[in-house]
Amino acid sequence: MKIKKAVTLKTLTKSNVWDIQENDVFRMWEAAEKDADLKDNLRRYTDIIRTAFEVEEVKVDKPEVIKKYEDRGFKIGSIKLGGDEKTKIAIKKRAIMHVTDLSYENIRHISASKLIEVLERNFGGGWESLPQSIQDIIESGFDISTNTLPADRLHKPGGMYDKKKADGYEVLEIPKGTWIEAIFAKEKPDVEEKPIVQPLESDNDGYDDNDDDNDDEDMERGLSQREDDSDDDDDAFDDDKLTEESYRTTYETSPDELNYEAEEISEDEGDY
């Protein structure tokens, strides 16, 4: 099982922000208030948080106003927004209810059962009725396969339906008259990206007037070396290069001439 590292405000991205909850935001922000660079990166942090959370400033701090926020599912807390004084905010995780809520950032942070729930809430025409852009997003995080069969054949014991379920797929069944379209979904395994190693830069990236002279000298040495190697190759005989191609003989004589010579040989043999 892959253990996820603790997320901090500095390591927060538009992808892993979907792994945290409202209380985590307040906790991370409080820990970052001690960092001197919080004010400089304030805009970046808030933009990332807003991709996965609804954030509203509580301008009227009264119990009845707080109650209304809480009734809507918001969590209330106080954070520093660049100054010494704290600001009270209401924060709520964005719900993924419709296929249009799916994105490349959040698709790997929902389960297959959650995906089936979203598809069921939006479906009617089947998998092909989804826009291609939505299909691409879903398939970036899930293995998807579909099959349309009569109801009795779809649930045939030991058939595709049973095999997919046994393999860990979630399934959504969409009735189409006497037939059923089955959409199977299974989370793709996480693939850990390998860091890209950049080549080391040269210590001397500037232009040197001696570079042209050095290049000419290198070229002359290279040409001289190739001439010496060529002379050695002419004198040396490489047994490894002796293949059956070396034994191949090419005749330029036409077939008629060959037949004529064969007849002469045959007549000469008759004289004996």
JOQUI-V100696 format. One record per backbone hydrogen bond with DSSP energy under -0.5 kcal/mol. NH is the residue of the N-H (numbers start at 1). CO is the residue of the C=O. E is the energy in kcal/mol with one decimal. If there is no record, write none. Layout:
nh=NH co=CO e=E
nh=NH co=CO e=E
This chain:
nh=4 co=2 e=-0.6
nh=12 co=8 e=-0.5
nh=12 co=9 e=-0.6
nh=17 co=13 e=-1.5
nh=18 co=15 e=-1.5
nh=19 co=16 e=-1.8
nh=20 co=17 e=-0.9
nh=24 co=21 e=-0.5
nh=25 co=21 e=-1.5
nh=26 co=22 e=-1.6
nh=27 co=23 e=-2.1
nh=28 co=24 e=-2.8
nh=29 co=25 e=-2.5
nh=30 co=26 e=-2.2
nh=31 co=27 e=-1.9
nh=32 co=28 e=-1.9
nh=33 co=29 e=-1.0
nh=34 co=31 e=-0.8
nh=35 co=32 e=-1.7
nh=38 co=35 e=-1.1
nh=41 co=37 e=-1.6
nh=42 co=39 e=-0.8
nh=45 co=41 e=-2.3
nh=46 co=42 e=-2.3
nh=47 co=43 e=-2.2
nh=48 co=44 e=-2.0
nh=49 co=45 e=-2.3
nh=50 co=46 e=-2.2
nh=51 co=47 e=-0.7
nh=51 co=48 e=-1.0
nh=52 co=48 e=-0.5
nh=52 co=49 e=-1.2
nh=53 co=49 e=-1.5
nh=54 co=92 e=-3.5
nh=55 co=53 e=-0.5
nh=56 co=90 e=-2.7
nh=58 co=88 e=-2.4
nh=59 co=57 e=-1.2
nh=61 co=59 e=-0.7
nh=62 co=60 e=-1.8
nh=65 co=62 e=-0.6
nh=66 co=62 e=-2.5
nh=67 co=63 e=-2.3
nh=68 co=64 e=-1.4
nh=69 co=65 e=-1.7
nh=70 co=66 e=-2.4
nh=71 co=67 e=-2.3
nh=72 co=68 e=-1.0
nh=72 co=69 e=-0.7
nh=73 co=70 e=-1.6
nh=74 co=69 e=-2.2
nh=75 co=91 e=-2.9
nh=77 co=89 e=-2.2
nh=79 co=87 e=-2.5
nh=81 co=85 e=-0.6
nh=87 co=79 e=-4.0
nh=89 co=77 e=-3.2
nh=90 co=56 e=-3.4
nh=91 co=75 e=-2.6
nh=92 co=54 e=-2.1
nh=94 co=52 e=-3.1
nh=97 co=95 e=-0.9
nh=101 co=98 e=-1.9
nh=102 co=99 e=-1.2
nh=107 co=103 e=-1.8
nh=109 co=106 e=-2.0
nh=110 co=107 e=-0.8
nh=115 co=111 e=-2.1
nh=116 co=112 e=-2.4
nh=117 co=113 e=-1.8
nh=118 co=114 e=-2.2
nh=119 co=115 e=-2.8
nh=120 co=116 e=-2.7
nh=121 co=117 e=-1.6
nh=122 co=118 e=-1.0
nh=122 co=119 e=-0.6
nh=123 co=119 e=-1.9
nh=129 co=126 e=-1.3
nh=130 co=127 e=-1.7
nh=134 co=131 e=-0.5
nh=135 co=131 e=-2.2
nh=136 co=132 e=-2.4
nh=137 co=133 e=-1.7
nh=138 co=134 e=-2.5
nh=139 co=135 e=-2.7
nh=140 co=136 e=-0.9
nh=140 co=137 e=-0.6
nh=141 co=137 e=-0.5
nh=141 co=138 e=-1.4
nh=142 co=138 e=-1.6
nh=143 co=186 e=-3.3
nh=144 co=142 e=-0.6
nh=145 co=184 e=-1.8
nh=147 co=182 e=-1.8
nh=149 co=147 e=-0.5
nh=149 co=180 e=-2.1
nh=151 co=178 e=-1.5
nh=154 co=150 e=-2.4
nh=155 co=151 e=-1.5
nh=156 co=153 e=-1.4
nh=159 co=156 e=-2.3
nh=161 co=154 e=-0.6
nh=163 co=159 e=-2.1
nh=164 co=160 e=-2.7
nh=165 co=161 e=-2.2
nh=166 co=162 e=-2.3
nh=167 co=163 e=-1.3
nh=168 co=165 e=-1.5
nh=169 co=164 e=-2.4
nh=170 co=185 e=-3.0
nh=172 co=183 e=-2.2
nh=174 co=172 e=-0.5
nh=174 co=181 e=-2.7
nh=175 co=173 e=-0.6
nh=176 co=179 e=-3.5
nh=179 co=176 e=-1.7
nh=180 co=149 e=-2.8
nh=181 co=174 e=-2.7
nh=182 co=147 e=-3.5
nh=182 co=180 e=-0.6
nh=183 co=172 e=-2.7
nh=183 co=181 e=-0.5
nh=184 co=145 e=-3.3
nh=184 co=182 e=-0.6
nh=185 co=170 e=-2.8
nh=186 co=143 e=-1.6
nh=188 co=141 e=-2.4
nh=192 co=190 e=-0.6
nh=197 co=195 e=-0.6
nh=198 co=196 e=-0.7
nh=205 co=203 e=-0.6
nh=211 co=208 e=-1.9
nh=212 co=209 e=-0.5
nh=213 co=209 e=-0.5
nh=214 co=210 e=-2.6
nh=215 co=211 e=-2.5
nh=216 co=212 e=-2.2
nh=217 co=213 e=-2.3
nh=218 co=214 e=-2.5
nh=219 co=215 e=-2.1
nh=220 co=216 e=-2.4
nh=221 co=217 e=-2.4
nh=222 co=218 e=-2.2
nh=223 co=219 e=-2.6
nh=224 co=220 e=-2.4
nh=225 co=221 e=-2.3
nh=226 co=222 e=-2.1
nh=227 co=223 e=-2.0
nh=228 co=224 e=-2.2
nh=229 co=225 e=-2.4
nh=230 co=226 e=-2.1
nh=231 co=227 e=-2.1
nh=232 co=228 e=-2.1
nh=233 co=229 e=-2.0
nh=234 co=230 e=-1.7
nh=235 co=231 e=-1.6
nh=236 co=232 e=-2.0
nh=238 co=236 e=-0.5
nh=239 co=237 e=-0.8
nh=241 co=238 e=-1.1
nh=242 co=239 e=-1.5
nh=243 co=241 e=-1.1
nh=246 co=243 e=-1.9
nh=247 co=244 e=-0.8
nh=248 co=245 e=-1.0
nh=251 co=249 e=-0.5
nh=258 co=254 e=-1.8
nh=259 co=255 e=-2.2
nh=260 co=256 e=-2.3
nh=261 co=257 e=-2.4
nh=262 co=258 e=-1.9
nh=263 co=259 e=-1.9
nh=264 co=260 e=-1.9
nh=265 co=261 e=-2.1
nh=266 co=262 e=-2.1
nh=267 co=263 e=-2.3
nh=268 co=264 e=-2.5
nh=269 co=265 e=-2.2
nh=270 co=266 e=-1.3
nh=271 co=267 e=-0.9
nh=271 co=268 e=-0.8
nh=272 co=268 e=-0.6
nh=272 co=269 e=-0.8
